[in-house]
Amino acid sequence: MTVAEYAKINPVIEAMSKSATLKTNERCAELKAEGKKIYNLGLGQSPFPVPEEIAFALRHNAHKKSYLPCRGLSDLRDRVADFYKYEHDLGVDANQVLIGTGSKVLLFMLQMVLNANVILSSPCWVSYAPQAKLFGRNIKVIHTAYSNGWKITAEELDDACVGGRLNLLILNSPSNPTSQMHSPDEIRELAKVAKRNDLLVVSDEIYSRLNYGEEHDSLYRYYPEGTIISSGLSKWCGAGGWRLGTFVFPKELRRVQDAMVKLTSESMSSTCSPVQHAATTAFSVGVGKQYLKNANKVLSSIAEFGAAAFSAAGIKTLQPQGGFYFFVNFEKFADKLAGYGVTTSEGLCEKLLMDAGVALLPGSDCMRQPGELSARLAFVNFDGEAALRYADDIQGPLNSEFTQRFCPATHEAIEAICDWTEKL
């Protein structure tokens, strides 16, 4: 036999589908190459530039080339702890902080070191379930409802807990893909259930600073002994490609943190040195406040415009409260779509792409039932730098003309979706 014949792929990996967002991007590229106008609303990448003081810090530290500790740069861990203490009033010290090459990798590593059932609320981020499947974890999916803001309730969480084994709940607020947030009262009730059932919770707060609706609250505040806070620079700071994530562990879970440090030592070694040094600026108390005020003003304006447009068109959605997504449902048009042979979210997105040139992510990739005609829309295809400059010059909320002037492709894409439903 040849080397190629001996090279057998792990069957779990061989059975995996290509990343949903990657498939969408490749499909858009094919159609653009054919000369078609395409609005790609499938990829959730921040449209805003990295704040200048943080970009300057990276340039200033570009010469830093030494390996750093597996746990992360000591100064950065101090800054992250101070950030949670002074910005969120949470009792955190630097020994609880772990720095990694993106929060996605940290979540992956956590599932590798722990043998736990995984509880997810649907709709959810596209990578939670594939990561769990890679390690053969049992996955319990709680299918949430539009009527409850696509949020899990304390009762639903209680019912999902399985005795006799560790249960890991991943809770994302604000949510990707719904952009809805759990209120402080809802968080408190979930914390009670988590405590009663000895749940381990990952509170995924990567979008927490992109917050323009409900006041964001962390489950860590009410259940610190069993909650890991996951965050990083990719969303609020526009630095997805920098690949820096943070975990804040409970003091009681030092053993789990140490296991992840061992895994880091035998895999990534450490996170990029210049990026960690620059991140000490990003996590300094007070840095980025005006930037975030303007970014949230911009996102809130698009959210308001889109929610009104979709509602008028009969497309079911909720106005975003944080992040930059709409989760849209086309159930009103089910009979008309069935006439075209469209009965799944994947079929819905393909028809919308071919007819209107708008790319969305199928709801089935967010753990919804395939027959549900739902999709995720990322409203990020605009010039974030120009939008921030304009927002900085305007006192108060942005007017209704803002999206048309500074986010024309986003505005056109939303209108194209609404026009498409009219023509069905």
C-alpha positions as CSV (number, residue, x, y, z in Angstrom):
1,M,0.0,0.0,0.0
2,T,1.1,3.6,-0.6
3,V,1.3,6.3,2.0
4,A,-1.9,7.8,0.6
5,E,-3.7,4.5,1.0
6,Y,-2.5,4.1,4.6
7,A,-3.6,7.7,5.5
8,K,-7.0,7.0,6.9
9,I,-9.0,10.0,8.1
10,N,-10.6,10.0,11.6
11,P,-14.2,8.9,10.7
12,V,-15.6,11.6,13.1
13,I,-13.8,14.3,11.2
14,E,-14.5,12.7,7.8
15,A,-18.2,12.8,8.6
16,M,-18.2,16.5,9.4
17,S,-19.6,19.0,6.9
18,K,-17.5,22.0,5.9
19,S,-18.1,25.1,8.0
20,A,-21.5,26.7,7.3
21,T,-20.0,30.2,6.9
22,L,-17.2,28.9,4.7
23,K,-19.7,27.2,2.4
24,T,-21.7,30.4,2.2
25,N,-18.6,32.5,1.4
26,E,-17.5,30.1,-1.3
27,R,-21.0,30.1,-2.9
28,C,-21.0,33.9,-2.9
29,A,-17.5,34.0,-4.5
30,E,-18.7,31.6,-7.3
31,L,-21.7,33.8,-8.1
32,K,-19.6,37.0,-8.0
33,A,-17.2,35.4,-10.5
34,E,-20.1,34.9,-12.8
35,G,-20.8,38.6,-12.7
36,K,-23.7,38.6,-10.3
37,K,-24.3,41.2,-7.7
38,I,-24.3,39.5,-4.3
39,Y,-25.0,40.8,-0.8
40,N,-23.1,38.4,1.6
41,L,-24.8,38.6,5.0
42,G,-23.6,35.2,6.0
43,L,-20.4,36.0,7.8
44,G,-20.5,37.6,11.3
45,Q,-17.3,39.7,11.2
46,S,-17.2,43.1,12.8
47,P,-17.3,45.9,10.2
48,F,-15.5,48.3,12.5
49,P,-11.8,49.1,12.5
50,V,-9.6,48.2,15.5
51,P,-9.6,51.3,17.8
52,E,-6.6,53.4,17.0
53,E,-5.0,53.3,20.4
54,I,-5.1,49.5,20.3
55,A,-3.8,49.3,16.7
56,F,-1.0,51.7,17.8
57,A,-0.2,49.3,20.7
58,L,0.2,46.4,18.3
59,R,2.5,48.4,16.0
60,H,4.5,49.5,19.1
61,N,4.9,45.9,20.3
62,A,5.5,44.3,16.9
63,H,9.2,43.5,17.8
64,K,8.2,41.4,20.8
65,K,9.1,37.9,19.7
66,S,9.6,35.8,22.8
67,Y,7.3,33.0,23.8
68,L,5.0,34.0,26.7
69,P,3.7,31.9,29.6
70,C,1.0,29.3,28.6
71,R,-1.5,31.0,30.9
72,G,-0.9,34.3,29.1
73,L,1.1,37.5,29.7
74,S,1.0,38.4,33.4
75,D,0.2,42.1,32.7
76,L,-2.6,41.2,30.4
77,R,-4.1,38.8,32.9
78,D,-4.0,41.6,35.5
79,R,-5.8,44.0,33.0
80,V,-8.5,41.4,32.2
81,A,-9.1,40.9,36.0
82,D,-9.3,44.7,36.5
83,F,-11.6,45.0,33.6
84,Y,-14.1,42.7,35.1
85,K,-13.7,44.2,38.6
86,Y,-14.1,47.9,37.5
87,E,-16.3,47.6,34.4
88,H,-18.6,44.8,35.6
89,D,-18.3,44.8,39.4
90,L,-17.3,41.1,39.4
91,G,-14.8,39.7,41.9
92,V,-12.0,38.4,39.7
93,D,-8.3,38.1,40.2
94,A,-5.5,37.5,37.6
95,N,-5.0,33.9,38.7
96,Q,-8.4,33.0,37.4
97,V,-7.6,34.3,33.9
98,L,-6.4,32.2,30.9
99,I,-5.4,33.7,27.6
100,G,-5.9,31.7,24.4
101,T,-5.7,31.9,20.6
102,G,-9.3,33.0,20.4
103,S,-12.4,32.1,22.4
104,K,-13.3,29.5,19.8
105,V,-10.1,27.6,20.6
106,L,-10.6,27.9,24.3
107,L,-14.1,26.5,24.0
108,F,-12.7,23.6,21.9
109,M,-10.0,22.9,24.5
110,L,-12.5,23.0,27.4
111,Q,-14.6,20.3,25.7
112,M,-11.4,18.3,25.1
113,V,-10.4,18.2,28.7
114,L,-13.8,17.7,30.2
115,N,-16.1,14.6,29.9
116,A,-19.5,16.3,30.1
117,N,-22.9,16.3,28.5
118,V,-23.4,19.5,26.6
119,I,-26.6,21.6,26.8
120,L,-27.3,24.1,24.0
121,S,-30.2,26.4,23.4
122,S,-31.3,26.5,19.8
123,P,-30.8,28.7,17.7
124,C,-27.1,28.8,18.7
125,W,-23.7,29.6,17.2
126,V,-22.7,27.2,14.4
127,S,-19.6,25.8,16.1
128,Y,-20.8,24.8,19.5
129,A,-22.4,21.4,18.4
130,P,-19.6,20.4,15.9
131,Q,-17.0,20.9,18.6
132,A,-19.0,18.7,21.0
133,K,-19.5,16.0,18.3
134,L,-15.7,15.9,17.7
135,F,-15.2,14.5,21.2
136,G,-18.3,12.3,21.2
137,R,-20.2,14.3,23.7
138,N,-23.9,13.8,24.3
139,I,-25.7,17.0,23.2
140,K,-29.0,18.1,24.7
141,V,-30.7,20.8,22.5
142,I,-33.3,23.0,24.0
143,H,-35.4,24.4,21.1
144,T,-36.4,27.9,22.2
145,A,-39.4,29.8,20.9
146,Y,-39.9,33.1,19.1
147,S,-42.6,33.9,21.7
148,N,-40.0,33.8,24.4
149,G,-37.4,35.8,22.5
150,W,-35.5,32.6,21.5
151,K,-34.2,32.4,25.1
152,I,-34.2,29.3,27.4
153,T,-36.2,29.5,30.5
154,A,-35.3,28.2,34.0
155,E,-37.9,25.4,33.7
156,E,-36.5,24.3,30.3
157,L,-33.0,24.2,31.7
158,D,-34.0,22.2,34.8
159,D,-35.7,19.6,32.6
160,A,-32.6,19.3,30.4
161,C,-30.2,18.4,33.3
162,V,-29.2,14.8,33.5
163,G,-28.1,13.4,36.8
164,G,-25.0,11.3,37.6
165,R,-22.7,13.2,35.2
166,L,-21.3,16.7,34.6
167,N,-23.6,18.9,32.5
168,L,-22.0,21.8,30.6
169,L,-24.4,24.6,29.5
170,I,-23.1,27.1,26.9
171,L,-25.1,30.3,27.3
172,N,-24.5,33.1,24.8
173,S,-25.8,36.5,25.6
174,P,-26.2,38.7,23.5
175,S,-26.8,35.7,21.3
176,N,-25.4,34.8,18.0
177,P,-27.6,34.3,15.9
178,T,-30.6,36.1,17.5
179,S,-29.0,39.2,19.0
180,Q,-31.3,38.8,22.0
181,M,-30.1,39.2,25.7
182,H,-31.2,37.6,28.9
183,S,-32.4,40.2,31.4
184,P,-30.8,40.3,34.8
185,D,-34.0,38.6,36.3
186,E,-33.7,35.8,33.7
187,I,-30.0,35.4,34.4
188,R,-30.7,35.1,38.2
189,E,-33.3,32.4,37.6
190,L,-31.0,30.4,35.3
191,A,-28.3,30.7,38.0
192,K,-30.6,29.2,40.6
193,V,-31.2,26.2,38.4
194,A,-27.5,25.8,37.5
195,K,-26.6,25.9,41.2
196,R,-29.3,23.4,42.2
197,N,-28.1,21.0,39.5
198,D,-24.3,21.5,39.9
199,L,-24.1,22.7,36.3
200,L,-20.9,24.0,34.7
201,V,-21.7,27.0,32.7
202,V,-19.7,28.8,30.0
203,S,-21.1,32.3,29.8
204,D,-20.1,33.3,26.3
205,E,-20.0,37.1,26.5
206,I,-18.1,37.8,23.3
207,Y,-20.8,40.3,22.2
208,S,-21.5,41.8,25.7
209,R,-20.0,45.2,24.9
210,L,-22.0,45.5,21.7
211,N,-25.0,46.2,23.8
212,Y,-27.8,48.6,22.9
213,G,-30.9,47.0,24.3
214,E,-31.3,45.3,27.7
215,E,-28.6,45.9,30.3
216,H,-26.1,43.1,30.0
217,D,-25.6,40.9,33.1
218,S,-23.3,37.9,33.6
219,L,-24.3,34.6,35.2
220,Y,-21.0,34.7,36.9
221,R,-22.4,37.4,39.3
222,Y,-24.9,34.9,40.7
223,Y,-23.1,31.6,40.3
224,P,-19.3,32.4,40.5
225,E,-18.4,28.9,41.7
226,G,-19.7,27.2,38.5
227,T,-19.4,29.8,35.7
228,I,-16.6,30.4,33.2
229,I,-16.7,33.7,31.4
230,S,-15.6,33.5,27.8
231,S,-14.7,36.6,25.8
232,G,-12.1,38.2,23.6
233,L,-11.3,40.9,21.1
234,S,-13.0,39.7,17.9
235,K,-16.4,41.4,18.2
236,W,-16.3,44.6,20.3
237,C,-12.8,45.5,19.2
238,G,-13.0,44.5,15.5
239,A,-9.9,42.3,15.9
240,G,-11.2,38.8,14.9
241,G,-8.0,38.0,12.9
242,W,-5.8,38.8,16.0
243,R,-7.0,35.6,17.6
244,L,-7.0,36.5,21.3
245,G,-9.6,35.0,23.6
246,T,-10.0,35.0,27.4
247,F,-11.5,32.6,29.9
248,V,-12.2,33.6,33.5
249,F,-12.5,30.5,35.7
250,P,-14.1,30.0,39.1
251,K,-11.4,29.7,41.8
252,E,-13.0,26.3,42.5
253,L,-12.1,25.0,39.0
254,R,-8.4,25.6,39.1
255,R,-7.9,21.9,38.2
256,V,-9.8,22.5,34.9
257,Q,-7.8,25.6,34.2
258,D,-4.5,23.8,34.9
259,A,-5.6,21.0,32.5
260,M,-6.1,23.5,29.7
261,V,-2.7,25.1,30.4
262,K,-1.1,21.6,30.0
263,L,-3.0,21.2,26.7
264,T,-1.8,24.6,25.6
265,S,1.8,23.7,26.4
266,E,1.6,20.7,24.1
267,S,-0.3,22.4,21.2
268,M,-0.3,26.2,20.7
269,S,2.5,27.0,23.3
270,S,1.2,30.5,23.8
271,T,-0.8,33.2,22.1
272,C,0.9,35.6,19.7
273,S,3.3,37.8,21.8
274,P,2.7,41.3,20.1
275,V,-1.1,40.7,20.2
276,Q,-1.0,40.0,23.9
277,H,1.0,43.1,24.6
278,A,-1.4,45.2,22.5
279,A,-4.4,43.6,24.4
280,T,-3.1,45.1,27.6
281,T,-4.2,48.4,26.2
282,A,-7.6,46.9,24.9
283,F,-8.5,45.7,28.4
284,S,-7.4,48.8,30.2
285,V,-10.2,50.4,32.1
286,G,-11.9,53.2,30.1
287,V,-10.3,52.3,26.8
288,G,-12.7,52.2,23.8
289,K,-15.7,53.8,25.5
290,Q,-16.3,56.5,22.8
291,Y,-15.6,53.9,20.1
292,L,-18.2,51.5,21.7
293,K,-20.7,54.3,22.1
294,N,-20.5,55.1,18.4
295,A,-20.5,51.5,17.3
296,N,-23.6,50.7,19.4
297,K,-25.3,53.8,18.0
298,V,-24.6,52.6,14.4
299,L,-25.7,49.0,15.1
300,S,-28.9,50.2,16.9
301,S,-29.8,52.3,13.9
302,I,-29.5,49.4,11.5
303,A,-31.4,47.1,13.9
304,E,-34.3,49.5,14.1
305,F,-34.5,50.0,10.4
306,G,-34.3,46.2,9.7
307,A,-36.8,45.2,12.3
308,A,-39.4,47.7,10.9
309,A,-38.7,46.6,7.3
310,F,-39.1,42.9,8.1
311,S,-42.2,43.4,10.2
312,A,-43.9,45.4,7.4
313,A,-43.0,42.6,5.0
314,G,-44.4,39.9,7.2
315,I,-41.0,38.3,8.0
316,K,-41.0,37.3,11.6
317,T,-38.0,38.6,13.7
318,L,-37.1,40.4,16.9
319,Q,-35.4,43.7,17.1
320,P,-31.7,43.1,18.0
321,Q,-30.5,44.1,21.5
322,G,-26.8,43.5,21.0
323,G,-24.4,42.1,18.5
324,F,-25.1,42.4,14.8
325,Y,-27.6,39.7,13.7
326,F,-31.2,39.2,12.8
327,F,-32.7,35.8,13.1
328,V,-35.5,35.8,10.5
329,N,-38.4,33.4,10.0
330,F,-40.3,33.1,6.7
331,E,-43.1,30.8,7.9
332,K,-45.8,33.2,6.5
333,F,-44.5,32.3,3.0
334,A,-44.3,28.5,3.6
335,D,-47.1,27.6,1.1
336,K,-45.7,29.9,-1.6
337,L,-42.2,28.5,-1.1
338,A,-43.5,24.9,-1.1
339,G,-44.8,25.7,-4.6
340,Y,-41.2,26.1,-5.7
341,G,-40.1,23.0,-3.9
342,V,-38.6,24.9,-0.9
343,T,-39.4,23.2,2.4
344,T,-36.1,23.6,4.4
345,S,-34.0,26.5,5.6
346,E,-31.2,25.4,3.3
347,G,-33.5,25.5,0.3
348,L,-34.9,28.8,1.4
349,C,-31.4,30.4,1.5
350,E,-30.4,28.9,-1.8
351,K,-33.6,30.3,-3.5
352,L,-33.1,33.7,-1.9
353,L,-29.5,33.8,-3.1
354,M,-30.4,32.9,-6.6
355,D,-33.4,35.1,-6.9
356,A,-32.4,38.2,-4.9
357,G,-28.6,37.8,-4.6
358,V,-28.7,37.9,-0.8
359,A,-26.7,35.3,1.1
360,L,-28.0,34.2,4.6
361,L,-27.0,31.3,6.9
362,P,-29.7,28.6,7.1
363,G,-31.4,28.2,10.5
364,S,-30.5,24.5,10.4
365,D,-26.9,25.4,10.8
366,C,-27.9,27.1,14.1
367,M,-29.4,23.8,15.3
368,R,-33.0,24.6,14.3
369,Q,-35.1,21.9,12.7
370,P,-34.4,21.6,9.0
371,G,-38.1,22.2,8.1
372,E,-38.2,25.6,9.9
373,L,-37.9,28.3,7.3
374,S,-35.4,30.4,9.3
375,A,-32.1,32.0,8.7
376,R,-29.4,34.2,10.3
377,L,-28.6,37.6,8.8
378,A,-25.3,39.4,9.8
379,F,-25.8,43.1,9.1
380,V,-22.1,43.9,8.8
381,N,-21.5,44.6,5.1
382,F,-20.8,48.3,5.4
383,D,-17.9,50.7,5.8
384,G,-17.6,50.7,9.6
385,E,-14.9,53.4,9.7
386,A,-17.0,55.9,7.8
387,A,-20.1,55.0,9.9
388,L,-18.1,55.6,13.1
389,R,-16.9,59.0,12.0
390,Y,-20.4,60.1,11.2
391,A,-21.8,58.8,14.5
392,D,-19.1,60.6,16.4
393,D,-20.3,64.0,15.0
394,I,-24.0,63.3,15.9
395,Q,-25.4,63.8,19.3
396,G,-28.1,61.3,20.3
397,P,-29.5,58.5,18.1
398,L,-29.0,58.4,14.3
399,N,-31.9,59.3,12.1
400,S,-33.7,57.1,9.6
401,E,-31.5,58.2,6.7
402,F,-28.4,56.9,8.3
403,T,-28.5,53.3,6.9
404,Q,-29.2,54.4,3.4
405,R,-26.3,56.8,3.4
406,F,-23.6,55.0,5.3
407,C,-24.7,51.4,5.1
408,P,-26.1,51.3,1.5
409,A,-25.3,47.6,0.8
410,T,-26.9,46.5,4.1
411,H,-29.9,48.8,3.4
412,E,-30.3,47.4,-0.2
413,A,-30.0,43.8,1.0
414,I,-32.7,44.1,3.6
415,E,-35.0,45.8,1.0
416,A,-34.1,43.1,-1.5
417,I,-35.3,40.4,0.9
418,C,-38.5,42.2,1.6
419,D,-39.1,42.8,-2.1
420,W,-38.4,39.1,-2.8
421,T,-41.2,38.0,-0.4
422,E,-43.6,40.3,-2.2
423,K,-42.9,38.6,-5.6
424,L,-43.2,35.0,-4.4
